[in-house]
């Protein structure tokens, strides 16, 4: 069973030897859109926790800028360990993360000393997808990318560019469009890009940084009367529930498995700490991605199509 609690500034710490059999999850839960990434990973966390006989408590953050103050407050004796989901933390985070509470991360933005991180191979997934598109004959591939500085987004850009380099040509100019991870951000960003490129040939494929971003792009294309995939193919990244419902072609991250494995690692760290032992887990665990064909991907269009 999962509950959502706000941290209490003052709370008597439980005795050091007492196990609460409860794991915490810290994540940013902001905005009006559902977060399919969080829902998928959290599903794996809850299932893994239940299998290990652990309860789960969610600690929502408005922003990771609040983490220095709030994460130590989460670890006040209510939980035995904490999973940080996609944390954006400064380099000195190890100095203020609580020593008495084991912490693991999923898709951390950089390595944090003493914290095991689990992630998927973003760069390889993007490389394999774009390589497959190029092999099918696509040449005008627009990558609607995530924000600069977000490690997963940067790795997907790297994979996109490496696939073009391996094929022996560069992507068209201005075909990496920086946006966010959400549907609305990417819909607005694509509409602005289309206005700037009025009179140019339409991309053959839009490869988005996330499934939510891909669905936002589809909204923008439908508003202009385009057909998917006859006019433009659209590819996502995640393989979330929304993608499966829309039969979206995408790159599958093992999101539920990441959540489940994070619980396994965290429980091992908790057990090792109770024995005053050291966990032998590697500091970075990388799971592979997989290409998922869907109804939004087709061969390059045979007709010319100009952005109006």
C-alpha positions as CSV (number, residue, x, y, z in Angstrom):
1,X,0.0,0.0,0.0
2,X,1.3,3.4,-0.9
3,X,0.7,6.6,1.0
4,X,1.6,10.2,0.3
5,X,2.9,12.2,3.2
6,X,4.3,15.7,3.7
7,X,7.5,15.8,5.8
8,X,7.3,16.9,9.4
9,X,10.0,19.3,10.4
10,X,10.3,17.9,13.9
11,X,9.8,14.2,14.5
12,X,11.4,12.0,17.1
13,X,13.8,9.6,15.4
14,X,13.1,5.9,15.8
15,X,15.7,3.8,17.6
16,X,18.6,3.0,15.3
17,X,18.0,-0.8,15.6
18,X,14.3,-0.7,14.9
19,X,13.2,-1.7,11.4
20,X,10.0,0.1,10.1
21,X,9.7,-2.2,7.0
22,X,8.8,0.9,5.0
23,X,10.6,2.4,2.0
24,X,10.3,6.0,0.9
25,X,10.2,7.4,-2.6
26,X,11.2,11.0,-3.3
27,X,10.0,12.5,-6.6
28,X,8.8,15.7,-8.2
29,X,5.1,15.6,-8.8
30,X,4.2,19.0,-10.2
31,X,2.1,20.3,-13.1
32,X,-1.3,19.4,-14.4
33,X,-0.2,16.5,-16.7
34,X,0.0,12.9,-15.5
35,X,3.6,11.7,-15.4
36,X,3.6,8.3,-17.2
37,X,7.3,7.8,-16.4
38,X,6.7,8.1,-12.6
39,X,3.7,5.9,-12.7
40,X,5.6,3.1,-14.5
41,X,8.6,3.2,-12.2
42,X,6.5,3.5,-9.1
43,X,4.5,0.5,-10.2
44,X,7.7,-1.5,-10.2
45,X,8.7,0.0,-6.8
46,X,5.4,-0.9,-5.2
47,X,5.5,-4.5,-6.6
48,X,9.1,-5.0,-5.5
49,X,8.4,-3.6,-2.1
50,X,5.4,-5.8,-1.6
51,X,7.4,-8.9,-2.6
52,X,10.0,-7.9,0.0
53,X,7.4,-7.4,2.7
54,X,7.9,-3.6,2.7
55,X,5.3,-0.7,2.7
56,X,5.9,2.3,0.5
57,X,5.6,6.0,1.3
58,X,5.8,8.8,-1.3
59,X,7.4,12.1,-0.4
60,X,6.5,14.6,-3.2
61,X,8.9,17.5,-3.9
62,X,7.9,20.7,-5.7
63,X,11.4,20.9,-7.0
64,X,14.8,19.2,-6.5
65,X,16.0,22.6,-5.3
66,X,14.1,21.8,-2.1
67,X,16.0,18.5,-1.6
68,X,18.8,19.7,0.7
69,X,16.2,20.7,3.3
70,X,13.5,18.2,2.8
71,X,15.3,14.8,2.1
72,X,16.9,14.8,5.6
73,X,13.4,15.5,7.0
74,X,12.0,12.5,5.1
75,X,14.7,10.2,6.8
76,X,13.6,10.9,10.3
77,X,12.9,7.3,11.4
78,X,9.7,6.7,9.4
79,X,11.5,4.8,6.6
80,X,14.4,2.3,6.4
81,X,15.6,3.5,3.0
82,X,14.8,6.0,0.2
83,X,14.5,5.7,-3.5
84,X,15.1,9.1,-5.3
85,X,13.4,9.1,-8.7
86,X,15.1,11.1,-11.4
87,X,16.9,13.4,-8.9
88,X,18.5,16.6,-10.1
89,X,21.0,17.2,-7.3
90,X,24.1,19.3,-6.9
91,X,27.6,17.8,-6.8
92,X,27.7,18.2,-3.0
93,X,24.6,16.1,-2.3
94,X,26.7,13.4,-0.6
95,X,27.6,16.0,2.1
96,X,24.0,16.4,3.2
97,X,22.2,13.2,2.4
98,X,21.5,11.4,5.7
99,X,24.2,8.8,6.6
100,X,21.8,6.7,8.7
101,X,19.4,6.0,5.9
102,X,20.5,4.1,2.8
103,X,19.6,5.8,-0.5
104,X,19.4,4.6,-4.1
105,X,18.5,6.6,-7.2
106,X,16.9,5.9,-10.5
107,X,18.1,8.0,-13.5
108,X,20.2,10.4,-11.4
109,X,21.6,13.3,-13.3
110,X,25.1,12.5,-12.2
111,X,26.9,10.1,-9.9
112,X,26.5,10.7,-6.2
113,X,29.1,9.1,-3.9
114,X,27.7,6.4,-1.7
115,X,24.4,6.1,-3.8
116,X,23.8,3.2,-6.2
117,X,22.2,4.5,-9.4
118,X,20.0,2.5,-11.7
119,X,19.3,3.7,-15.3
120,X,18.6,2.5,-18.8
121,X,20.9,2.8,-21.7
122,X,19.4,6.0,-23.2
123,X,22.2,6.6,-25.7
124,X,22.1,3.1,-27.1
125,X,18.3,3.2,-27.4
126,X,18.3,6.4,-29.4
127,X,21.2,5.2,-31.6
128,X,19.4,1.9,-32.4
129,X,16.1,3.6,-33.2
130,X,17.5,6.3,-35.4
131,X,19.8,3.8,-37.1
132,X,16.7,1.7,-37.9
133,X,14.9,4.7,-39.3
134,X,17.8,5.5,-41.5
135,X,18.0,1.9,-42.7
136,X,14.3,2.2,-43.7
137,X,15.2,5.2,-45.9
138,X,14.3,8.1,-43.6
139,X,16.5,11.2,-43.9
140,X,14.6,14.1,-42.4
141,X,14.4,13.1,-38.8
142,X,13.4,15.8,-36.3
143,X,14.5,15.1,-32.7
144,X,12.2,16.9,-30.2
145,X,14.8,16.7,-27.4
146,X,14.6,17.3,-23.7
147,X,16.1,20.3,-21.8
148,X,19.8,21.0,-21.9
149,X,21.5,19.6,-18.9
150,X,19.1,16.7,-18.3
151,X,21.5,13.7,-18.6
152,X,19.0,11.3,-20.2
153,X,17.9,13.9,-22.7
154,X,21.6,14.6,-23.6
155,X,22.3,11.0,-24.1
156,X,19.4,10.6,-26.5
157,X,20.7,13.5,-28.5
158,X,24.1,11.8,-28.6
159,X,22.5,8.6,-29.8
160,X,20.6,10.5,-32.5
161,X,23.8,12.3,-33.7
162,X,25.9,9.1,-33.5
163,X,23.4,7.2,-35.7
164,X,23.7,9.9,-38.4
165,X,27.5,9.9,-38.1
166,X,27.6,6.1,-38.4
167,X,25.4,6.4,-41.6
168,X,27.9,8.9,-43.0
169,X,25.8,12.1,-43.1
170,X,24.7,14.9,-40.8
171,X,21.1,15.5,-39.8
172,X,19.4,18.5,-41.5
173,X,20.2,21.9,-39.9
174,X,18.0,22.9,-36.9
175,X,16.6,19.3,-36.5
176,X,17.4,19.0,-32.8
177,X,14.6,20.9,-31.1
178,X,15.0,21.6,-27.4
179,X,11.7,21.3,-25.3
180,X,10.7,19.5,-22.1
181,X,9.5,16.0,-21.3
182,X,5.8,16.8,-21.2
183,X,3.1,16.8,-23.9
184,X,2.2,20.5,-23.7
185,X,5.8,21.8,-23.7
186,X,6.6,19.7,-26.7
187,X,3.4,20.6,-28.6
188,X,4.1,24.3,-28.1
189,X,7.8,23.9,-29.1
190,X,6.9,22.0,-32.3
191,X,4.3,24.6,-33.3
192,X,6.9,27.3,-32.9
193,X,9.5,25.3,-34.9
194,X,6.9,24.8,-37.7
195,X,6.2,28.5,-37.9
196,X,10.0,29.2,-38.2
197,X,10.2,26.6,-41.0
198,X,7.2,27.6,-43.1
199,X,7.9,26.7,-46.7
200,X,10.4,23.9,-45.9
201,X,9.8,20.2,-46.4
202,X,8.1,18.5,-43.5
203,X,10.3,16.0,-41.5
204,X,9.6,12.4,-42.4
205,X,9.9,11.4,-38.7
206,X,9.5,13.1,-35.4
207,X,11.6,11.3,-32.7
208,X,10.5,12.6,-29.3
209,X,12.4,12.5,-26.0
210,X,9.5,10.8,-24.3
211,X,6.1,9.2,-25.0
212,X,4.3,12.2,-23.5
213,X,6.4,14.5,-25.8
214,X,5.5,12.3,-28.8
215,X,1.8,12.5,-28.0
216,X,2.1,16.3,-27.7
217,X,3.7,16.4,-31.2
218,X,0.8,14.2,-32.5
219,X,-1.6,16.8,-31.2
220,X,0.2,19.5,-33.1
221,X,0.3,17.5,-36.3
222,X,-3.4,16.6,-36.1
223,X,-4.3,20.2,-35.7
224,X,-2.6,20.9,-39.0
225,X,-4.5,18.1,-40.7
226,X,-1.6,15.6,-41.1
227,X,-2.0,11.9,-41.1
228,X,0.2,9.6,-39.0
229,X,2.2,7.8,-40.2
230,X,1.3,8.3,-43.9
231,X,2.5,11.9,-43.8
232,X,4.9,11.9,-40.8
233,X,6.0,9.1,-38.5
234,X,6.2,9.8,-34.8
235,X,8.4,7.9,-32.3
236,X,8.4,8.1,-28.5
237,X,10.7,7.0,-25.8
238,X,9.7,5.0,-22.6
239,X,6.9,2.6,-23.6
240,X,4.5,3.9,-21.0
241,X,0.9,2.9,-20.6
242,X,-0.1,6.0,-22.7
243,X,2.2,4.7,-25.5
244,X,0.7,1.2,-25.4
245,X,-2.8,2.6,-25.5
246,X,-2.0,4.8,-28.5
247,X,0.0,2.0,-30.3
248,X,2.9,4.4,-30.4
249,X,6.2,3.3,-31.9
250,X,8.8,3.9,-29.2
251,X,12.0,2.9,-27.4
252,X,11.1,0.8,-24.4
253,X,12.9,1.5,-21.1
254,X,12.4,-1.2,-18.6
255,X,10.7,1.2,-16.2
256,X,8.9,-1.2,-14.0
257,X,12.1,-3.4,-13.8
258,X,14.1,-0.3,-12.8
259,X,11.7,0.3,-9.9
260,X,11.7,-3.4,-8.8
261,X,15.5,-3.6,-9.0
262,X,15.9,-0.3,-7.1
263,X,13.9,-1.9,-4.2
264,X,16.1,-5.0,-4.3
265,X,19.3,-2.9,-4.2
266,X,17.9,-0.7,-1.4
267,X,16.8,-3.7,0.8
268,X,20.2,-5.2,0.3
269,X,21.8,-1.9,1.4
270,X,19.5,-1.7,4.5
271,X,20.3,-5.3,5.4
272,X,24.1,-4.7,5.0
273,X,23.9,-1.6,7.2
274,X,22.1,-3.5,9.9
275,X,24.9,-6.0,9.9
276,X,27.5,-3.2,9.8
277,X,28.6,-4.7,6.4
278,X,29.3,-3.1,3.0
279,X,27.1,-3.8,0.0
280,X,28.9,-5.2,-3.0
281,X,26.5,-3.8,-5.5
282,X,28.1,-1.8,-8.4
283,X,27.6,1.9,-8.1
284,X,25.8,2.1,-11.5
285,X,23.4,-0.5,-12.9
286,X,22.5,0.0,-16.5
287,X,19.6,-1.9,-18.1
288,X,19.1,-2.3,-21.9
289,X,16.4,-0.7,-24.0
290,X,14.3,-2.3,-26.7
291,X,12.7,-1.0,-29.9
292,X,8.9,-1.2,-30.1
293,X,7.2,-1.1,-33.5
294,X,3.8,0.6,-33.5
295,X,1.1,2.1,-35.6
296,X,2.8,5.5,-35.8
297,X,5.8,4.4,-37.9
298,X,5.9,3.8,-41.6
299,X,8.3,3.9,-44.6
300,X,9.2,7.4,-45.9
301,X,6.4,9.1,-47.7
302,X,6.5,9.0,-51.5
303,X,5.0,12.5,-51.9
304,X,6.4,16.0,-51.2
305,X,4.9,17.8,-48.3
306,X,5.6,21.5,-47.5
307,X,5.1,23.1,-44.1
308,X,2.4,25.7,-44.6
